[in-house]
Amino acid sequence: MSPSLARPSSLWVPSKSPYTVRSWYASGFEVLLIGTMCAAAAYGAGFGVERALELLNVAEGEGAGASAEQDVSDGAATARMM
């Protein structure tokens, strides 16, 4: 019998899932860990894209594109965005 299928103690509670014999809190912790790593990777990717756009002078800091005024190409006039 493999160690993962052996009963660890007399307090062993069988899993309600037919796919695993692990406890629900061990499986839940695994999902929490994977979700945390995915969230950190997504945050890091967004941070990297933001920095890359700043280096290319595409984004102008926070709220880029949400400005109330937009410069016209010659710089002489400004148009109000509503």
C-alpha positions as CSV (number, residue, x, y, z in Angstrom):
1,M,0.0,0.0,0.0
2,S,1.4,3.4,-0.9
3,P,2.0,5.9,1.9
4,S,-0.6,8.4,0.5
5,L,-3.3,5.7,0.8
6,A,-2.4,4.6,4.3
7,R,-4.4,5.9,7.2
8,P,-2.2,8.4,9.1
9,S,-4.0,8.0,12.4
10,S,-7.2,6.9,14.0
11,L,-8.6,10.4,13.4
12,W,-8.5,9.9,9.7
13,V,-11.6,11.3,7.9
14,P,-12.2,10.1,4.4
15,S,-12.4,12.6,1.6
16,K,-15.8,13.3,0.1
17,S,-14.3,13.4,-3.3
18,P,-13.9,10.3,-5.4
19,Y,-10.7,11.8,-7.0
20,T,-8.4,12.2,-4.1
21,V,-7.8,10.8,-0.6
22,R,-6.3,14.0,0.7
23,S,-8.1,16.0,3.3
24,W,-10.1,19.0,2.2
25,Y,-7.9,21.5,4.0
26,A,-4.8,20.1,2.3
27,S,-6.5,20.4,-1.1
28,G,-7.9,23.8,-0.2
29,F,-4.4,25.1,0.8
30,E,-3.0,23.9,-2.5
31,V,-5.7,25.8,-4.4
32,L,-5.0,28.9,-2.2
33,L,-1.3,28.6,-3.0
34,I,-1.8,28.2,-6.7
35,G,-4.3,31.1,-6.8
36,T,-1.9,33.3,-4.9
37,M,0.9,32.5,-7.3
38,C,-1.3,33.2,-10.3
39,A,-2.4,36.5,-8.8
40,A,1.2,37.6,-8.2
41,A,2.2,36.6,-11.7
42,A,-0.7,38.6,-13.2
43,Y,0.1,41.6,-11.0
44,G,3.8,41.4,-12.0
45,A,2.8,41.1,-15.7
46,G,0.6,44.2,-15.4
47,F,3.4,46.1,-13.6
48,G,5.9,45.1,-16.3
49,V,3.5,46.2,-19.1
50,E,2.9,49.5,-17.4
51,R,6.6,50.1,-17.0
52,A,7.3,49.2,-20.6
53,L,4.6,51.7,-21.8
54,E,6.1,54.4,-19.6
55,L,9.5,53.8,-21.1
56,L,7.9,54.1,-24.6
57,N,6.1,57.3,-23.5
58,V,2.8,55.8,-24.3
59,A,1.3,56.0,-20.8
60,E,1.5,59.2,-18.9
61,G,1.3,58.0,-15.3
62,E,-1.9,57.3,-13.5
63,G,-5.1,57.9,-15.3
64,A,-3.5,58.1,-18.7
65,G,-6.3,58.8,-21.2
66,A,-8.7,60.0,-18.5
67,S,-7.5,63.6,-18.7
68,A,-10.1,66.3,-19.3
69,E,-7.9,68.1,-21.7
70,Q,-6.2,66.7,-24.8
71,D,-3.4,68.5,-26.6
72,V,-3.8,69.0,-30.3
73,S,-0.9,68.1,-32.6
74,D,0.3,71.8,-33.0
75,G,0.0,72.5,-29.3
76,A,-1.8,75.8,-29.9
77,A,-5.3,74.7,-29.1
78,T,-6.8,72.3,-26.6
79,A,-10.0,70.4,-27.0
80,R,-12.3,69.6,-24.1
81,M,-13.3,66.0,-23.9
82,M,-16.7,65.4,-22.3
